[in-house]
Amino acid sequence: MAEFCLDCLNRLEGTCYTKWDVSLSWSKDICEGCSQLRRTVICLRKRTIRRQYLGLYDDNHRKSRK
């Protein structure tokens, strides 16, 4: 399974997730995106997934891909 830090995940997915939207690892791992020792994203929180499904996130939460 790929392990990415929050910054790399946001850059790859084109999102603006915060630390409150995801579950981060307790220990630091090597990020596969930037190769730095950082806390990595384990999964999205249930409320984040629910909001995406219901369309409660506005356009500011997803970056424009220009």
C-alpha positions in Angstrom: 0.0 0.0 0.0 1.3 3.4 -0.9 2.2 5.7 2.0 2.0 9.5 1.3 2.2 12.5 3.6 -0.7 14.9 3.7 1.0 17.4 1.4 1.9 14.8 -1.3 -1.6 13.3 -1.1 -3.2 16.7 -1.6 -0.9 17.4 -4.5 -1.6 14.0 -6.2 -5.3 14.0 -5.6 -5.8 17.7 -6.3 -7.5 18.2 -2.9 -7.2 20.5 0.1 -7.6 17.9 2.9 -6.5 19.0 6.4 -5.3 17.0 9.3 -8.9 16.9 10.5 -10.1 15.2 7.3 -7.7 12.2 7.5 -6.2 9.8 10.0 -2.4 10.2 10.3 0.0 7.5 11.4 1.4 7.9 15.0 5.0 7.2 14.0 6.9 8.8 11.1 7.4 6.8 7.9 9.1 7.6 4.7 6.7 9.3 2.3 6.7 7.7 -1.2 6.1 11.1 -2.8 8.8 13.3 -1.3 11.0 10.6 0.4 11.0 12.5 3.7 10.4 11.1 7.1 6.9 12.3 7.9 3.5 11.2 9.4 1.6 9.4 6.6 -2.1 9.3 5.8 -3.7 6.0 6.9 -7.2 6.7 5.6 -9.9 9.4 5.1 -12.2 9.9 8.1 -15.7 8.6 7.8 -17.2 12.1 8.0 -15.0 13.2 5.1 -16.2 10.3 2.9 -19.8 11.0 3.9 -19.5 14.7 3.0 -18.0 13.8 -0.4 -20.7 11.3 -1.1 -23.5 13.8 -0.2 -21.8 16.6 -2.1 -21.4 18.8 1.0 -17.8 19.9 0.1 -17.8 23.0 -1.9 -15.5 23.8 -4.9 -13.0 25.4 -2.6 -12.2 22.0 -1.1 -11.0 20.6 -4.4 -8.3 22.5 -6.2 -8.8 23.4 -9.9 -6.6 21.4 -12.2 -5.2 23.9 -14.7 
